[in-house]
Every structure is written in structure tokens, then in C-alpha cells.
Amino acid sequence: MKRTIVFWLYFVIAIILGIYFATRIIMTGLGHGNIATIHNITITTDDSDADMIAVQTVAAGGLGAHTNSLNLDSLNRRIAGVPGVKNSATRRMPNGTLRVHIKFYQSVAQWTDGVAFYPLSDDGTIVQTPSDTRDSGAIVFRGKLPNDISEITAATRILAPDINYLEWIENRRWNIVTNGDITIMLPENDPVAAVRSLNSLNEKQHILTKNIHVIDMRDPSRILVK
């Protein structure tokens, strides 16, 4: 007798739950109910110093949208259009919340057009948030850039107080222009080693303070000074 009662009790509960969830699904599909629309958006990022105001403004465009009709790819593209944003990932939650995770470009240097200074990521991406001033100790680039500037940026930091800017020449090698208008022509192969040699030479002979115009290091067997 007890088993029969328990069976029918569970049977009734299962029917009630089935009706409940079916009703919720139908209401959501018709655009009714709390979970049918996006009523809350949470945004997270690994960058604690990032300016989230512009991202929040763009993401807020998803508020009130129908849960199933919101185009996440389109929203991600709009968020990625915010200066400084590298990419974003969005996820619909079953309670009507939209979760957004943002990845920002990490600035390793600056790029200048001769007027303003722009943050520059290690993959050569110029972030469109210019400043009128150069950051203290920053390595600055001009002109076109390769896809990876991480090694040359790290190598030239030791010379940062003497460097005006770096320039990518003929899509194959670097020139360094100093604050004293000396052009240092780095070799196509292993420019990092050439920078180390230059720094050693400067420490011993203070070559970057002398009245010269060009230091040609393209030939690894000798250095030409003009």
C-alpha cells in the first residue's frame, strides 16, 4: 500500500514539474516571463586597470532583448570595436542574465604619428586611445610595424632614455633614431644581439653622446660610424 502511494505521489510530482517546465519554455519562446528577455548583464575581465565604461555602454544594448533572438556574434563584434578590446565572449544564462568576458590588449610600447601617442600591443596593434604626451620610459615606434614587436621592445628598453623612436625599414629590419638624431641601422638577422653590442659600446665609449649621424650595424663583422 505504501509503495503504491509513493509511486502515485512521485507520478503526480513529475507531471506537475513537466507542466511547469513546459509552460516556462513556451512562455520564454513567446517572449513572456522573467527569463524571456535579458534583464541583467555582468562583465568581467582579467585586466583590473581597464576602463570599462565604453564596454558597459555597448553591452547595455543587449538589455531587454529577447533571450533567444539576441545575436551574440553581432554583440561580440560591437564590443570588440571598443578601443582597447581584443575580443569578447558572451554566454546566455538560464535566469535572463548575459555574461560577458572581455580581453584587452596589453600595452608594451607606444606608436606615434608625430603628433599623438597611441598604446601599442606586442602584436603590433595600435590601440585607438591617443594621448598628447609620451609615457615616461616608453619605447616609441613610427610607421608600419611587423606582427611581433615583443623582442625588439624588450631588447631596447635598456637604451630607452636615449631613444627617440624605432622604425621598421623595408619590412625587414629596424632603425633606431636617438634623441641626439643618430640613426642606428640594425641588421636584419639578430637585431637583439646588435642592441646588446650597442649598449656595451655605449657604456664603454659613450658613443651615443658623440657628434655622429649614423651607426651602421648591418654587417655583423664590423660597425661603421659616420
N, C-alpha and C positions, 0 to 999 in steps of 0.2 A: 504493500500500500504506500509506504513512504517513498519507495523508488518511483512509483507512478506519479506521485505528487511532485517530486523533484523534477522528473522528466518534463511534465507539463509546465512547471514553473520556468525552467530553462527555455522551453519552447516558446512560451509567451514573451519572455525577455528578449530572445533572439528576434522574434517578429517585430517587437517594439523598436529594437535597435536598428533593424533593417529598414523599417519605415522612416525612422529618424534620419539615418544617413542618406537614404534615397531622397528624402524631402530636402535635405541640405544641398545635395548635389543638384537637384532640379532648380532650387532657388538660386544657387550660385550661377547655374547656366543661364537663368533668365535675368540675372543682374540684380537679384534681391538678396537682402541679408547682409550681415556684418562682414563675411569673408568674400563676398562677390566683388568687392572693389578694394583697391589699395588704399588703406587709410593710415598707414604708418610706414616710414622709410628710415632704416638705420644704415649709417655709412661708417665704415671702418677703414683704417689704413695703417701701414707699418711705420709711416713717417710721422712722428709726433710733432714736427715743426711745420707741417704742411698747412697752407691756407685753404680751409675747406669751404669758405663762403661761396665761391663760384660753383663748386661742385654741388653743394646743397641746393643752390638756386636751380641748376639744371635738373638735378634728380627730382626736385619737388614737382616737376612737370608730370611725374607719374602718379601723383596723388589724385585719388578719385577715379582713376582709370579702371575699367573692368579687368578683373584679375586675369581672365583667360585671353583677353584681346590685347593686352599690353605687349607691345613688341620689344622684347628685351634687347635684341640686336640693335635696333634703332636707338634705344635709350643708351646703350653702351657706346655707340658711335658719338652721340651728343656729349656724353660725359668725357669721352676721350678727346673731344675738341676743346676742352678747357685747357688753357695754357698750363704746362707742367705735368699734366696727367699722361702717363704712358699707356695704361689700359685699365679697364674696369671689368668686374664680374658681378652679375646680378642674379639673385635667386628669389623666386616666389616662395613664401612660407604659407602654410595652410590656415593661418589666422589673419590673413589680409595684410601681412607685413612684407615689404620688399627689402631684402638685404643687399647692400652694395659694398663691394670691397674695391678700394682704389689703390693702384700702384703708381707712384710718382717717379719722374725722372730724378736721378741724383746728380746734382751739380758737382763737377770736378774742376771746372775752369770757367772762363768767360770768353765770349766771342764779341768782337766789336765791328761796327760798320764805319768807325771813325768818329761817331757821334755818341751813340749809346752803347751800353754793355749788357749782354744777354747771358743768362746762365747756360752752361754747356755740359751735356751729359757725356759719359765715357764712350758712347757710340756715335758721337759727333752730332747729336740732335741739338739744335738751337731752340731753347725754350723762349717763347714769345712773351716774356715778362721783363722788359728792359729797365735799366737803371741809368741815371745820368753819371754815376760815379763808378770807378773801378774798385773792386773789393781789395782790401789790403792783402798783399801777398799772393794774389791770384795770378795764374798763368793765363795769358790772353792770346787768342787766335784771331786771325783775319782770313778773309777769302773762303774758298771752298775747302772742305775737310774730308778726310777719309772716314771709313766706317768705324775705326777704332783709334782713339787718341789717348787711351789709358796709359800706355807705356811711355810715350814721349812726355806726357803731362807729369807723370811721377818722376821721370829722369831729370826734367828741367827745373823742378821745384828748388833744388839746391842753388840754382842761379836766379831765382825769382827776383831778388832785389835789383838785378842788373838788366832784366829782360823787359823790353817794351812789348813785343808780340812775336808770335810764331806764324809762319806762313807755309802752306803746302804748295810745293813747286812742281809743276808739270805732272801732277797726280802720282809722284813717285818719291819725293824726298822733301826734307824740311829746311827752311831758312829761319834763323833766329836773328831778330833785329834788337839790338840793345838800346838802352836809354841814351847811350852816347853815339847812336847812329852807326854802330858797327854791324855789318851784315855777316853772320856766321853761316857758311854753307855746309850743311851736314851731309854725310854720304847717304846714298840710297840704302846700302846694306849696313845694318847695325848702327843706327844713329845714337842709340843709348850709350854704346861704348865711346862714341865720339864725344858725347856730352860729358862723360866721366873724364876723358882726357883733357877736355877744355877746362873743366873745373880744376883739375890738378894743375894745369898750366897757369891758370889764373891765380891760384893760391900761391904758387911759387914766384911768378913774374908779374902778377897784376896786369895781365895783357889787356883786360877789358877797360882799363883806365888809360891806355896809351892812345896816342894820336894816330890811329889807323882807321881804315874804312872797311876792309874785307879780311875775314879769316876763312880761307878755303880749306875745308877738311874732307873734300870729296875723294881725295886719293889717300887711302889708309896708310900708305908708306911715308907720307910727308904732309906737313901743314904749310900752306902758302899764306903769307901775310902781305897785304898791300896797304 
